[in-house]
Each structure stands twice: as structure tokens, then as C-alpha cells.
């Protein structure tokens, strides 16, 4: 009888098992594409790919396609190194509910009503103990905590600036989900009563002013206000203007573009000040396309935040760029859900 804790395995096999490297699958479900990546415990993306997020609305068919894509990716990774142990799957999705593992009434997906995504994926991967889902901004916050600039922080907030404005709130080291799984929608704070129509249908929300489309709306309002036919943005249509166009014009000193950043920072700083008053975080992290503008967006945001803060909060809260790699942040953040599950 072999008294080894590994039974009758030989020494070489024991060494191989002990050297097994843990990896997780990260999936980011967007309106157009579903990105998939294999991520190690240090946040390195070992492989990535994806499939189209379908418009047909057939959930079962989509989950089967998604599972097949995951298996194919894992197969290719295992061919390179067989000493990988898959510990689970993390998914970031719009209107993703961590508690129930469901996507609920997502406006930009073809799947209607409540989709029991985690339950369906567990049927495809019964061997994985950890399959978890949350919304994309929450996934980014967990990614920042596990892999990025928030390592060691117990209280911080992640703002994601893109097509919308999302946020993930971390208090005492835990992501805040609220009683129903949907807490932390800082982007839908009312900034200007009866202001711009937000994508959610309400008026005056922060998202309507500080998202990439919100910046475009500000640009067109200023072009009209000043009749700025000499602006470098004047030749752009609403459909083909990108936030990078505004940045490129600002770098060249375009007055309209510079004012877009000043106003966006003013609005964002005001919204962040509200978040600070509610939570007293150590830091606010900003992630997304507009943050690539650097000081153009950070300086007015910080100045506005400080101007709107109560004296007891002034000069205490850092506003920092995310340290997640922009190209991989979505899948890395989603995979971080799995590592967080392991800590429980």
C-alpha cells in the first residue's frame, strides 16, 4: 500500500500536478460581439477570440455556440501546455445579475426577458464549480481590484465611460450588488433635472452628458451655439464623429473641442462628488475611450469634483486612470469574477 497523499502516482506525476497552473475563462457579452479569453491568475491573456452576439434571439443556440467556442479555445491552449487547470468561467454582460446568474431585459441584446445564462452554461460545463455573471462595469471593478490599480484597496469606485456610463462600487473589499443585484448605477444619477434624454428613457442623467455619445451631443450643441464653422469638428456628422476626433481637435487647440472636455469634466466631477459623499472611497478609477485624452478629461474632472465636495472630503479622494489594458479589460475583468469566487 502506498502511503503517499497522492496514492500510487509516481514522483514525476506528483510534480506535474503540483505545478498545474490555474486559468479562468473570461467572457464579455456585448451587443455586437461576445469576446472570449483564457486568463491566468496574474491577468495575462493566454488566448482570445469570440463570436458574434446574434440578432436571432435564440438563447439555447447562442449558448451552444458560445460553449463550442470556449472548448475550441481551451483545446488550442492545452495543446501548448497541458498543465493548465480551468477553475471556472466569469461573464460580464449588460443587465447581468450576480445573485441569480441571469441577464434581465438587456436593451441592446436580442434575448428577451430574463435569460438564465449561468444555469445554461452549467449544463454545458458541469465540471466547473465556479461560473459567475455580473454586469460589465462590475466586472471591470473586480478586474481593477484583482489585477489593476486597486490592488490592496478596500473602498473604491470604477466609472466606465463608453457608449454609456457604467460603474462598479467596492465597499470594505466587496462589490456592492444591493438587495436585487443591480446596485451601483452611478451613470444614472440625475445631473440636470429635465435635461437631455438618456438612453434609458429618463432625462438629465450623467450618462447623457459624459458618455462618448454625450460628448458628441455637447460638441454639436457648441457648434450650433457659436456657429463655429471654422472648427475642425464642423465637417463631421453625428454618425461619423468619434470621441477621438474631439481629442485630436483639442490637441490642435480647437476651441469647441477644448470646451467639450471642460464641460464633460465639469459634469463628471459633479457626479463623482455625489459618489464620494455617499461612499467616501479611497479612489475613483476611470476607464474607457474618453479617458485616453489624459489631462484634457482628468484635470477638469478633478477640479469639478473638488469644487463640489464637502470640506471634510476635499483633497482626500484620488481620481485615477484604470491600469487594465484597454484591449483586454473586458475579458480580464470577467475572468476576475472567478478568482473572487475562490476567495469565498
N, C-alpha and C positions, 0 to 999 in steps of 0.2 A: 504494500500500500504506500502511495506517495503522500508524504505529509506537507508537501508544498501547497501554499494557498491557491496555486493555480493548477492543482491536480497533477495530471500526467504530462502537461506541456513541457517541452524542453526549454533550456535556458534561452535559446535564440527566440523562441516564440514568446516567452515572458518579456524579453526586452522589446520586441516589436509591439506587444500590447501596451506596455508602459509608455512607449513613445508615440502612441496613437495621437494624432493632432486633431483637436476638436474644431469642427467647422459648422456654420449655420447657413441656411438659405434665407436670403432677403428678397422679398417681392414687393414692388411698388406698383399699385394699380392706378393708372391714370385714365383719363377719358379716351385717349387715342391708343396708348401703348401700355403694356404691362412689362415692366423691367424685372429681370431676374438676375440674381448674383449669388455666388458662393463666397462667403466671407469668413476669415479666420478670427480668432479671439483678439487679435491686435487691430482689427479693422481693415486688413489687407483684402482686396477683392481678387480672388484667385481666378474667377471666370465670370463673365456676364453676358447677357443676351436678353431675349424677351420674345413676346408675341404681341400681336395686335389685340387691343381690347375691342371685342366685337360690338357691332351695332345690332346683332340679331336678337339679343336679349335672352338667349338660351343659356341659363346658368350651368346646367349639367354638362352641356357640351363644352362650355368655356373652361370649367374646372378640369375636365378630362384633358383638354388641350394644354392647360397650364401644368398639370401633373406630368404629362408626357415631356414637356419642355424641361421641367426640373430634372426628370430622370435622365434625359439625354445629356444635360449639362453635368450632372453628377458622374455619369459614365465617363465623360471625357476627362473630368478632374481625377477620377480614380485610376485612370489609365496612366496618368503622370505619377501619382503617388497613392498607393493602395492603403497607406497608413492614415487614412482620414476617418474620423468618426462623426457622422452627421447627428447633431443633437436636437435639431428642430427647424421649424420654419417660422419666420416673422413676416407679417404682411402689413403694409401701410396702404390705406385706401380712404377715399372720401367717405365721410359719414361712417367710418369704421367704429364699432362699439367693442371695446376691450372686454367688457363684462360678459356679453352674450356671444361674442365672436361673429357678429352679424354686420353687414353693410345695410344701412337703413335709409331708404328713399334718397339715394345719391342723385343729385340733379344732373350730373354730367356723365352718368353711366346708363347703358341701355337696359340694365336689370331693374325691374320694377319692384317696389315694395321692399320687404325685408328679405335679404339673402343670407342664408345660414352658411357662410363661407367656411368657417373653421370646421364645422361639422362635416361638410362635404369633403374638405381636404383630409380630414382624419380618416375617412373611408378610403381615400387614395393612399394614405401613408400611415397605416395603423402602427407601424414600427416606431414612429416618432412620439415621444412623450410630451414634447413641447411644440405646440402650434398655436400662435397667438396673433391677434389682429388689433390694430388701433388706427386712428386717422393719421394722415401723412405728417401733419405738424407735430403730433405727439411722438411719432416715430423719430422725427428729426431731433426732438428734445432728448429722447433717450440715447440717440446716437451721439449727441454732443456730450452727454454725461458719461457714456461708456468709452468713447473714442476721441472726443474733441476737447475744446477749451474748458468745458465744465467739469472735467475730472476733479474729484475731491470737493465739489460744491454741493451743498445740500439744498440751497434755495436759489433758483434762477428761473428765467422765462425765456423761451425761444420764440422769436417772431419770424415767420417765413413770409417773404414778400415775393409774390409772383403773380399768377393770374388772379389770385385773391390774397388775403392776408390771414394766415393761419397762426396759431400759437399753441405752445405746449408749456404747461406750468408744472414746475417741480418744487415741492414743499417738503422740508425735512427728509430729502432724499427719495421721495416717492412722487411719481407723476400723479397729478390731480385729475381724477375722472368724474368726480361728483357722484350723486346717487344713481344716475341713469347712464353713465358712461360718456357723456358729451360735454363735460365741463371744459373751460379754458378757451372760449371763443372770443378772445380779445379783439379780433378784427371786426367784430360786430357790435362793438361799443358805439353808442350814438355820439358822434363827434359834433355834428351840426344839425340841430333839430330841423326837420323838413328840408334837409339838404338833398344832395344828389341821390338818385335811385341806386340802391345797391343791387348786386346780382341776386341776393336772397329775396328781394321784393320790398324790403324796408327802405327808409330814407335816412341819409346822413351818416351812415356807418363809416368807420375808419377805413374799411376795405375799399369803399368807393373813392377814396382820395389817395391812399398810399400803396395800392397795388400797382402793377405795371400798367393795366388799362386806366387806372385812376390817374396816373401821371400823364398819360396821353390826353385824358379829358382836361386836365389842368393846362396842358400845352395849348390845346385848341381854344380854351377859354381866353388864354392870354394873347394868342394870335389875333383873336377877334377884338379883344379889349383894346389892344394897341394898334390894330390894323397893321401888324408887323410884317408887311410884305417883303421886307429886307432880311427877315430871319431865315436862317438855314433850314428851319423846320417848315417854312411856309409852303414849300413844294410837296410836302408829304400829305398823303391822305390818311384818314384814320385807320384804314385797313392795313396800310403798309408801314406805319410808324412803329418803331420798337423803342423800348426804354434805352437801348444802346444808342439810338440815333440822338436822343436827348442828351446823353452823356457826351457823345462825340461833338455835338454842337456847343455844349458847355465848355469843353476843353478849349475850343476855339474862341471863347468869350461871348457867345451868343446870349444876349440879354434875356430873351424869352426862356431859353434852356436853363440859364442860371437861376431865374426866378422859379421855374418849375421845381428845382431841387430845394430852393429855400422854402417854398410853400409846402412841399411834401415833407420836408424835415420838421417844419413847424407843426403840421398836423400829427405826424408820427410821434414827435416828442410829447405833444399834449396827451395822446393816447397812452404812451408809455408811462407818463406821470400818474395817470389813473391806476395803471397796473402796479406801480410802486406803492401808491397809497394803500392799495388793497393787500399787498403781499410782502412788502419790504424785502425784495430779493437782493442777493449779493450782486447779481449781474443780469443784464438783458443781452441776449445774443440775437443778432440779425443775420438772416440767411436769405439768399435768393438773388436773382438777376440784378435788381437795382442796387444792391449793396456793393457790387463791383465798382461803383462810382466812387468809392472811398470817401474822402473828406467832403465831397460835394453833398453827400447824404448824411454822413455821420456828424459833421460839425453843426449844421442847423438842427438836427435831431437832438443832440446832447444839449445845445443851448436852449431849445424849447422845453425839453424835459426839466432842466434845472429851473427855468423861469416859472414853471407850473407846479413845482414841488413845494410842499410844506417845509418850513425851515429845518425841522428835525431830520428830513431825508436828504437835504442838499449835500452834494459832493460825497455821497456815500455809495451810489449805485453806478457800476461801470456799464457802459454800452459798448459791446464788443462784436467784431465780425466772427461769424462761425468759423471754426477750424476744420469743418468737414469739407472734403474735396467736392466741389460743385458737381462734377460729372458723376460721382458715385454716391453722393449723400443719401439719395432716396433708398437705394438698396442697402447701404450700410446702416442707415437708421432703422430700417425694417428688421434687419438681422439682429440689431442690438436688443430687440424685444426678447429674443431667445436667451441671450446672456442674462438679461434682467430676470427672466423666469427661473433661471438656475440659482439665482441668489435667494430665492424664497425658501 
